[in-house]
Amino acid sequence: MPNPLEASAETAWPWARVRSWIHAAVATLAVAFVLRYALIEPHWIGITCSADTAPWWCVPREGVVLMHIYWVWGWLALAGGVLAIAFGWLWAIRLGLVMSLMGLVLYNADYAAIGLMLTLLRLPRI
């Protein structure tokens, strides 16, 4: 009698596919942590960027800060998760995963957590 807890050969993901999704998640988290702890949170960067003669990299930094102020990470994560559940589009699953992980690290955890949940519910069925 087959074990109901074991996946059949037809439904099991190849290890290479599992690794690719794990690598994408780890890379996304690495980018998010670098943005948060090296670009957004240090006080000296905020002081440098508030000066009249701010360096060129303050403009992209301000863009990242505005993205979390206006909940862009969370809304995109939620949209990706909803589209992934509703239609199963691969690009929506990728968007949901990436934006959810970015949102969880970059201060948009409310919507990003829901988006991640929806995305992860759909992920095994692609």
C-alpha positions as CSV (number, residue, x, y, z in Angstrom):
1,M,0.0,0.0,0.0
2,P,1.5,3.4,-1.0
3,N,2.3,5.9,1.7
4,P,-0.1,8.9,1.5
5,L,2.5,11.3,2.8
6,E,4.9,10.6,0.0
7,A,4.5,12.5,-3.3
8,S,4.0,10.5,-6.4
9,A,6.5,10.8,-9.3
10,E,4.0,12.8,-11.3
11,T,3.6,15.5,-8.6
12,A,7.1,15.7,-7.2
13,W,9.1,18.7,-8.1
14,P,12.7,18.0,-9.4
15,W,15.3,19.1,-7.0
16,A,16.7,21.7,-9.5
17,R,13.3,23.4,-9.6
18,V,13.1,23.6,-5.8
19,R,16.7,24.9,-5.6
20,S,15.9,27.7,-8.2
21,W,13.0,28.9,-6.1
22,I,15.1,28.8,-2.9
23,H,17.9,30.7,-4.6
24,A,15.5,33.4,-5.8
25,A,14.1,33.8,-2.3
26,V,17.5,34.0,-0.7
27,A,18.7,36.5,-3.3
28,T,15.6,38.6,-2.8
29,L,16.1,38.6,1.0
30,A,19.8,39.5,0.6
31,V,18.9,42.6,-1.6
32,A,16.2,43.6,0.9
33,F,18.5,43.4,3.9
34,V,21.2,45.4,2.1
35,L,18.7,48.0,1.2
36,R,17.4,48.2,4.7
37,Y,20.5,48.0,6.8
38,A,23.0,49.7,4.4
39,L,20.9,52.3,2.6
40,I,17.8,53.2,4.6
41,E,18.5,52.9,8.3
42,P,22.0,54.4,8.9
43,H,21.6,57.8,10.4
44,W,24.7,59.3,8.7
45,I,23.2,58.5,5.3
46,G,20.0,60.4,6.3
47,I,22.0,63.3,7.4
48,T,24.2,63.2,4.3
49,C,21.1,63.1,2.0
50,S,19.4,66.0,3.8
51,A,22.2,68.4,3.0
52,D,21.9,70.9,0.1
53,T,24.8,69.2,-1.8
54,A,23.6,65.6,-1.5
55,P,25.4,62.9,-3.4
56,W,23.9,61.4,-6.5
57,W,22.9,58.1,-4.8
58,C,20.5,60.0,-2.5
59,V,17.9,60.1,-5.3
60,P,17.6,56.3,-5.6
61,R,17.6,56.0,-1.8
62,E,14.8,58.5,-1.6
63,G,12.9,56.4,-4.2
64,V,13.3,53.2,-2.1
65,V,12.1,55.1,1.0
66,L,9.1,56.5,-0.8
67,M,8.3,53.0,-2.0
68,H,7.9,51.8,1.5
69,I,6.1,55.0,2.7
70,Y,3.5,54.5,0.0
71,W,3.2,50.7,0.6
72,V,4.4,49.8,-2.9
73,W,6.1,46.6,-1.8
74,G,3.0,45.4,0.1
75,W,0.5,46.4,-2.6
76,L,2.5,44.6,-5.3
77,A,2.9,41.6,-3.1
78,L,-0.8,41.5,-2.5
79,A,-1.6,42.0,-6.2
80,G,0.9,39.2,-7.2
81,G,-0.6,36.8,-4.6
82,V,-4.2,37.5,-5.7
83,L,-3.3,37.1,-9.4
84,A,-1.4,34.0,-8.7
85,I,-4.3,32.4,-6.8
86,A,-6.9,33.6,-9.4
87,F,-5.1,32.8,-12.6
88,G,-1.9,30.8,-11.8
89,W,0.3,33.0,-14.0
90,L,3.9,32.3,-13.4
91,W,4.9,36.0,-13.6
92,A,2.3,36.7,-10.9
93,I,3.8,34.0,-8.7
94,R,7.3,35.4,-9.1
95,L,6.0,38.9,-8.5
96,G,4.2,37.8,-5.4
97,L,7.2,36.0,-4.0
98,V,9.7,38.7,-4.7
99,M,7.6,41.7,-3.6
100,S,6.4,39.8,-0.5
101,L,9.9,39.1,0.7
102,M,10.9,42.7,0.0
103,G,7.9,44.0,1.8
104,L,8.4,41.8,4.9
105,V,11.9,43.2,5.3
106,L,11.2,46.8,4.1
107,Y,8.4,47.8,6.5
108,N,5.4,46.7,4.6
109,A,4.7,43.5,6.5
110,D,0.9,43.8,6.6
111,Y,0.0,43.4,3.0
112,A,3.3,41.5,2.1
113,A,2.4,38.7,4.6
114,I,-1.0,38.2,2.9
115,G,0.6,38.3,-0.5
116,L,3.2,35.7,0.6
117,M,0.6,33.4,2.0
118,L,-1.4,33.6,-1.3
119,T,1.7,33.1,-3.4
120,L,2.9,30.1,-1.4
121,L,-0.6,28.5,-1.6
122,R,-0.3,28.7,-5.4
123,L,3.3,27.8,-5.8
124,P,3.1,24.0,-5.4
125,R,0.4,23.8,-8.1
126,I,2.4,25.3,-11.0
